[in-house]
């Protein structure tokens, strides 16, 4: 511990420490409890919570068939049995393993280096499914070919850059009512919980059903019926689920209770190591064709697979797909802008980086620009849109407060390019309970929502409920914002038409809202151009791209307790 403490102090006093505002760096806006080795541990936690994306994203996107061409005589079953086509798809899948790790490494590292935020990025879950199964379709049976869909993603990224430069994305995040912003964090926490409990990236405790939206599961995949439901006699019988619950969940919580450093990482690694041997009931490599293929890849340990079939394959002649191209582009745009904006804002609030005066976070313009450029560059690698990841909460819970966390996560993804067989073999039940734990920490902000006035509380509740139940952050924000506008506009109209005589009895308890936010609508660089100043004074806080010095101590009582609770949660885990 003496070595670690001395190293932390040495790094804090260096140029690196001052740039990232580590505690003890002497920077006027240094971040409390931000230490080098804590950031390193937090970066590892975020990576291990996100590592499943390497294999999951490549599996989902390879279902499109990529650039592989299905012969006309095999179109009847969409080449599901054409051996030559399926071998081509295997190459596409390996390409996408490399592409996913590479774009995640690049964008996460740049987010940490330039924006100094502990937020990691990668191709987004949900958007990749929409890309694969709706836009391109299984083996190319959707609206447009794979190459045209990548062109839509490429263009979307540049539109994002424009929206960021003009300050529209930043203003949108700041202008969302306070209760909905708090509810977004809670909704994302429940969304994480759903992911952690489901099969795709979790322990498999729940599954979709026919007569009910969700149902208790916990059985092995081979025992599920044709609708994906577990028969009653097989429920809660899957040993991998119990390994995840006890070794990845209960053990991790106990370590966190006693403030053991690296608790989250230890839980994930323990479950992974237990799951790697083949001849066990909890193996990640069953003796099936898929299991054999995964184990053969795992045995390589160190390998580099160059991108062969998905690199820069955009098709710019989209005239024959104009309508479908436009629909795909608009859908990518609005889902990604709401999804990523909501996630970034919630992660910034979770790590205590929100300026309550301006309702913005440090270097938001840079952060949104990096995300937007990541979308465009990712499309050149053959990937669906890149977005901020809610699994960043795992690193923030581990104590991550600066961009070093995201940089270490990016370095891990870079290493994963060469160790893809190992990192792509972390089973979903190893990270499932971690996501549930992070979700519980994020749900704490529910207490600060204005539950006293229904014009604030109902939209906030809809935001919380719709996110996990529709498996979409964007839909939750749409529900919350639209219901807020509808309810409060009707109240305004009734009040005005009645001459102020008909108003809700407790309207004085409504949270104030105005589009005229401190800091203005225009981004800081535009304000500096018109004002003739080369740089905003440091006291201007977010307007200068920096957090206000008193952002975590001089805010309203509810917001103050929220930030303090989140910081305390981070300290308990450290």
ZAMARGU-4260 file (C-alpha; in steps of 0.2 Angstrom, whole numbers, plus 5000, padded with zeros to 4 digits):
<rodrens>
0) 5000/5000/5000 | 5015/5012/5003 | 5021/5009/4986 | 5003/5013/4978 | 5001/5028/4989
5) 5018/5035/4984 | 5015/5031/4966 | 4998/5040/4967 | 5005/5055/4974 | 5019/5055/4962
10) 5008/5054/4947 | 4996/5067/4954 | 5010/5080/4955 | 5016/5077/4937 | 5009/5085/4921
15) 4998/5070/4919 | 4990/5072/4936 | 4987/5091/4933 | 4980/5087/4916 | 4967/5074/4922
20) 4964/5084/4938 | 4969/5070/4950 | 4968/5074/4969 | 4984/5082/4975 | 4988/5089/4958
25) 4986/5107/4963 | 4973/5110/4949 | 4960/5122/4956 | 4946/5110/4950 | 4955/5094/4955
30) 4943/5079/4958 | 4941/5073/4975 | 4948/5055/4978 | 4954/5054/4960 | 4969/5043/4961
35) 4980/5035/4947 | 4978/5017/4953 | 4960/5019/4957 | 4957/5025/4939 | 4967/5010/4933
40) 4956/4998/4943 | 4940/5007/4937 | 4946/5006/4919 | 4948/4987/4921 | 4930/4986/4929
45) 4922/4995/4914 | 4931/4984/4902 | 4926/4968/4910 | 4908/4974/4911 | 4909/4978/4892
50) 4920/4964/4886 | 4905/4954/4881 | 4902/4967/4867 | 4917/4959/4857 | 4908/4943/4854
55) 4890/4948/4855 | 4891/4962/4843 | 4901/4952/4830 | 4888/4938/4832 | 4873/4950/4829
60) 4881/4959/4814 | 4888/4943/4806 | 4869/4938/4805 | 4868/4950/4791 | 4880/4940/4781
65) 4890/4956/4778 | 4898/4957/4761 | 4895/4938/4757 | 4884/4935/4742 | 4870/4921/4744
70) 4869/4912/4727 | 4851/4913/4719 | 4848/4894/4720 | 4850/4896/4739 | 4839/4911/4742
75) 4824/4900/4747 | 4832/4897/4765 | 4843/4912/4764 | 4858/4902/4763 | 4856/4895/4780
80) 4863/4878/4774 | 4875/4884/4760 | 4892/4879/4767 | 4902/4890/4756 | 4891/4905/4761
85) 4892/4901/4780 | 4911/4899/4779 | 4911/4917/4772 | 4900/4923/4786 | 4913/4915/4798
90) 4926/4926/4791 | 4915/4941/4793 | 4912/4937/4811 | 4931/4936/4814 | 4932/4953/4805
95) 4919/4960/4816 | 4928/4954/4832 | 4943/4964/4827 | 4933/4979/4821 | 4922/4980/4837
100) 4938/4979/4848 | 4947/4992/4838 | 4933/5005/4837 | 4930/5003/4855 | 4948/5005/4859
105) 4950/5021/4849 | 4934/5030/4854 | 4936/5026/4873 | 4954/5031/4873 | 4950/5047/4864
110) 4935/5051/4876 | 4947/5049/4891 | 4961/5059/4883 | 4952/5074/4876 | 4936/5075/4886
115) 4943/5069/4903 | 4927/5059/4906 | 4926/5041/4913 | 4914/5036/4899 | 4918/5021/4887
120) 4911/5019/4870 | 4908/5004/4859 | 4895/4999/4845 | 4878/5000/4854 | 4867/4986/4859
125) 4850/4988/4852 | 4856/4999/4838 | 4866/4984/4832 | 4851/4973/4832 | 4840/4986/4823
130) 4855/4987/4810 | 4856/4968/4808 | 4838/4962/4809 | 4828/4977/4802 | 4839/4987/4791
135) 4850/4974/4783 | 4840/4958/4788 | 4846/4940/4792 | 4858/4936/4778 | 4853/4952/4768
140) 4834/4950/4768 | 4830/4967/4775 | 4827/4985/4768 | 4845/4988/4761 | 4861/4979/4758
145) 4875/4979/4771 | 4885/4991/4761 | 4871/5004/4760 | 4867/5002/4778 | 4885/5007/4782
150) 4884/5022/4771 | 4869/5028/4782 | 4879/5026/4798 | 4894/5035/4790 | 4883/5050/4785
155) 4874/5050/4802 | 4891/5052/4811 | 4894/5068/4801 | 4877/5075/4805 | 4880/5072/4823
160) 4896/5082/4822 | 4886/5096/4815 | 4873/5095/4828 | 4887/5095/4841 | 4896/5110/4834
165) 4880/5120/4834 | 4877/5116/4852 | 4860/5107/4848 | 4865/5091/4857 | 4872/5100/4872
170) 4856/5111/4874 | 4845/5096/4872 | 4853/5088/4887 | 4853/5103/4897 | 4835/5108/4893
175) 4827/5091/4898 | 4817/5094/4914 | 4826/5090/4930 | 4815/5076/4936 | 4816/5067/4919
180) 4835/5069/4919 | 4835/5061/4937 | 4823/5048/4930 | 4835/5044/4916 | 4848/5038/4928
185) 4835/5027/4937 | 4828/5020/4920 | 4846/5016/4914 | 4849/5007/4930 | 4834/4996/4928
190) 4839/4994/4909 | 4855/4988/4915 | 4846/4976/4927 | 4836/4969/4913 | 4852/4966/4903
195) 4860/4958/4918 | 4846/4946/4922 | 4843/4941/4903 | 4852/4928/4893 | 4861/4938/4880
200) 4873/4947/4892 | 4867/4941/4909 | 4864/4926/4920 | 4848/4920/4911 | 4836/4923/4926
205) 4822/4930/4915 | 4816/4927/4897 | 4802/4934/4885 | 4786/4924/4885 | 4770/4923/4875
210) 4756/4926/4887 | 4767/4937/4898 | 4780/4950/4893 | 4793/4942/4905 | 4794/4926/4914
215) 4806/4917/4926 | 4819/4907/4917 | 4835/4900/4923 | 4835/4884/4912 | 4848/4879/4899
220) 4845/4885/4881 | 4842/4867/4875 | 4827/4865/4887 | 4818/4880/4881 | 4803/4877/4870
225) 4800/4885/4853 | 4794/4901/4860 | 4810/4903/4871 | 4801/4899/4887 | 4807/4888/4901
230) 4796/4873/4905 | 4791/4873/4924 | 4801/4858/4928 | 4817/4866/4921 | 4816/4883/4929
235) 4830/4889/4940 | 4840/4873/4936 | 4854/4881/4926 | 4870/4879/4936 | 4878/4894/4926
240) 4865/4905/4933 | 4869/4900/4951 | 4888/4902/4948 | 4884/4920/4942 | 4873/4924/4957
245) 4884/4917/4971 | 4902/4920/4964 | 4898/4935/4953 | 4884/4943/4963 | 4884/4938/4982
250) 4903/4937/4983 | 4905/4954/4974 | 4892/4962/4986 | 4901/4956/5001 | 4918/4962/4995
255) 4910/4979/4991 | 4902/4979/5009 | 4920/4978/5016 | 4927/4990/5004 | 4938/4977/4996
260) 4947/4986/4981 | 4944/4978/4964 | 4928/4968/4970 | 4919/4969/4954 | 4934/4964/4944
265) 4937/4949/4956 | 4919/4943/4954 | 4920/4943/4935 | 4937/4935/4934 | 4932/4921/4946
270) 4916/4916/4936 | 4926/4917/4920 | 4939/4905/4926 | 4927/4893/4933 | 4917/4893/4916
275) 4932/4890/4905 | 4936/4871/4908 | 4926/4860/4895 | 4920/4845/4905 | 4909/4854/4918
280) 4891/4858/4919 | 4895/4877/4919 | 4907/4877/4904 | 4906/4891/4892 | 4912/4879/4879
285) 4899/4865/4877 | 4903/4851/4865 | 4892/4857/4851 | 4897/4864/4834 | 4896/4882/4841
290) 4905/4877/4857 | 4919/4868/4848 | 4921/4883/4836 | 4922/4895/4851 | 4934/4884/4860
295) 4945/4882/4845 | 4946/4901/4844 | 4949/4902/4863 | 4964/4890/4862 | 4973/4902/4850
300) 4975/4914/4865 | 4985/4926/4856 | 4981/4930/4838 | 4977/4945/4826 | 4964/4943/4813
305) 4965/4957/4800 | 4949/4964/4793 | 4946/4956/4776 | 4928/4958/4771 | 4920/4973/4780
310) 4933/4987/4778 | 4927/5003/4770 | 4914/4994/4759 | 4901/5008/4759 | 4890/5009/4743
315) 4887/5027/4738 | 4875/5024/4724 | 4859/5023/4735 | 4847/5030/4722 | 4838/5013/4720
320) 4836/5012/4739 | 4832/5031/4742 | 4817/5028/4753 | 4824/5014/4764 | 4840/5023/4765
325) 4832/5039/4772 | 4821/5029/4784 | 4837/5020/4791 | 4846/5036/4792 | 4833/5045/4802
330) 4830/5030/4813 | 4849/5029/4817 | 4849/5048/4820 | 4835/5050/4832 | 4838/5034/4842
335) 4857/5037/4843 | 4855/5055/4848 | 4843/5052/4862 | 4851/5036/4868 | 4869/5042/4868
340) 4864/5060/4875 | 4854/5052/4889 | 4868/5039/4893 | 4882/5052/4893 | 4872/5064/4904
345) 4867/5050/4917 | 4885/5044/4918 | 4892/5062/4920 | 4879/5064/4934 | 4884/5047/4942
350) 4902/5052/4943 | 4897/5070/4950 | 4902/5080/4935 | 4886/5089/4932 | 4886/5108/4934
355) 4870/5112/4943 | 4870/5130/4937 | 4871/5126/4918 | 4865/5108/4919 | 4880/5103/4908
360) 4895/5093/4911 | 4913/5096/4908 | 4919/5096/4890 | 4902/5090/4884 | 4905/5097/4866
365) 4921/5087/4865 | 4913/5071/4872 | 4898/5072/4859 | 4910/5076/4845 | 4921/5060/4849
370) 4905/5050/4849 | 4900/5057/4833 | 4917/5054/4824 | 4917/5036/4832 | 4900/5033/4823
375) 4908/5037/4806 | 4925/5029/4809 | 4916/5013/4815 | 4906/5012/4799 | 4922/5011/4790
380) 4927/4996/4800 | 4910/4988/4796 | 4901/4992/4813 | 4884/4998/4817 | 4883/5015/4827
385) 4895/5018/4841 | 4888/5025/4857 | 4892/5028/4876 | 4890/5013/4886 | 4880/5012/4902
390) 4892/4999/4908 | 4904/5013/4911 | 4894/5014/4928 | 4904/4999/4933 | 4920/5008/4932
395) 4912/5024/4940 | 4906/5013/4955 | 4924/5007/4956 | 4930/5025/4959 | 4933/5031/4942
400) 4931/5050/4940 | 4943/5056/4926 | 4947/5052/4908 | 4961/5040/4914 | 4947/5027/4917
405) 4941/5028/4899 | 4959/5028/4893 | 4963/5012/4902 | 4947/5004/4896 | 4952/5009/4878
410) 4970/5001/4881 | 4961/4985/4887 | 4951/4985/4871 | 4967/4988/4861 | 4975/4973/4869
415) 4959/4963/4866 | 4962/4965/4847 | 4977/4953/4850 | 4970/4943/4864 | 4952/4942/4856
420) 4951/4923/4860 | 4952/4926/4879 | 4942/4942/4880 | 4928/4936/4869 | 4927/4921/4880
425) 4920/4930/4896 | 4903/4922/4898 | 4888/4933/4900 | 4884/4926/4917 | 4901/4932/4924
430) 4895/4951/4921 | 4876/4949/4923 | 4876/4952/4942 | 4889/4966/4940 | 4876/4975/4929
435) 4862/4972/4942 | 4873/4979/4956 | 4877/4995/4946 | 4859/4997/4942 | 4855/4997/4960
440) 4867/5011/4963 | 4860/5021/4949 | 4843/5019/4956 | 4847/5029/4971 | 4843/5045/4962
445) 4824/5041/4962 | 4823/5049/4979 | 4827/5066/4972 | 4813/5066/4959 | 4799/5078/4962
450) 4786/5066/4967 | 4775/5079/4975 | 4769/5087/4958 | 4761/5075/4945 | 4766/5086/4931
455) 4784/5081/4935 | 4782/5064/4943 | 4771/5055/4930 | 4783/5059/4915 | 4798/5054/4927
460) 4789/5038/4931 | 4786/5034/4912 | 4804/5037/4908 | 4809/5025/4922 | 4796/5012/4916
465) 4798/5013/4897 | 4817/5011/4897 | 4818/4993/4903 | 4801/4987/4897 | 4805/4992/4879
470) 4823/4988/4880 | 4827/5006/4874 | 4834/5021/4882 | 4828/5032/4868 | 4810/5026/4869
475) 4810/5030/4888 | 4816/5048/4885 | 4803/5050/4871 | 4789/5044/4883 | 4795/5056/4897
480) 4798/5071/4886 | 4781/5069/4876 | 4771/5066/4892 | 4779/5081/4901 | 4775/5093/4886
485) 4757/5086/4885 | 4753/5087/4903 | 4761/5104/4907 | 4755/5112/4891 | 4737/5107/4895
490) 4739/5114/4913 | 4746/5130/4905 | 4731/5132/4892 | 4718/5129/4906 | 4726/5142/4917
495) 4727/5155/4904 | 4709/5152/4897 | 4702/5152/4914 | 4711/5169/4919 | 4721/5160/4931
500) 4707/5153/4942 | 4709/5135/4937 | 4726/5129/4942 | 4732/5113/4951 | 4731/5116/4970
505) 4750/5112/4973 | 4756/5120/4957 | 4769/5130/4968 | 4778/5113/4971 | 4781/5111/4952
510) 4800/5112/4947 | 4803/5128/4937 | 4808/5125/4919 | 4815/5137/4906 | 4823/5135/4889
515) 4834/5151/4894 | 4847/5141/4903 | 4863/5148/4910 | 4877/5148/4898 | 4865/5151/4883
520) 4860/5141/4868 | 4875/5143/4858 | 4891/5133/4862 | 4905/5141/4871 | 4916/5143/4855
525) 4903/5153/4846 | 4900/5164/4862 | 4919/5167/4862 | 4919/5172/4843 | 4905/5185/4846
530) 4912/5191/4862 | 4930/5193/4855 | 4937/5183/4870 | 4950/5169/4866 | 4946/5160/4881
535) 4932/5160/4894 | 4937/5164/4912 | 4939/5148/4923 | 4925/5154/4934 | 4912/5152/4920
540) 4912/5134/4923 | 4904/5123/4910 | 4903/5138/4898 | 4922/5137/4897 | 4921/5118/4896
545) 4925/5115/4914 | 4916/5110/4930 | 4911/5124/4942 | 4922/5123/4957 | 4907/5122/4968
550) 4896/5110/4957 | 4895/5096/4970 | 4893/5107/4985 | 4883/5123/4981 | 4867/5116/4973
555) 4849/5113/4979 | 4848/5101/4993 | 4841/5087/4983 | 4854/5088/4970 | 4868/5090/4983
560) 4862/5074/4992 | 4862/5065/4975 | 4880/5069/4971 | 4886/5066/4989 | 4877/5049/4988
565) 4885/5044/4972 | 4902/5049/4978 | 4899/5040/4994 | 4894/5024/4984 | 4910/5026/4974
570) 4920/5027/4991 | 4912/5012/4998 | 4918/5001/4983 | 4935/5008/4983
</rodrens>
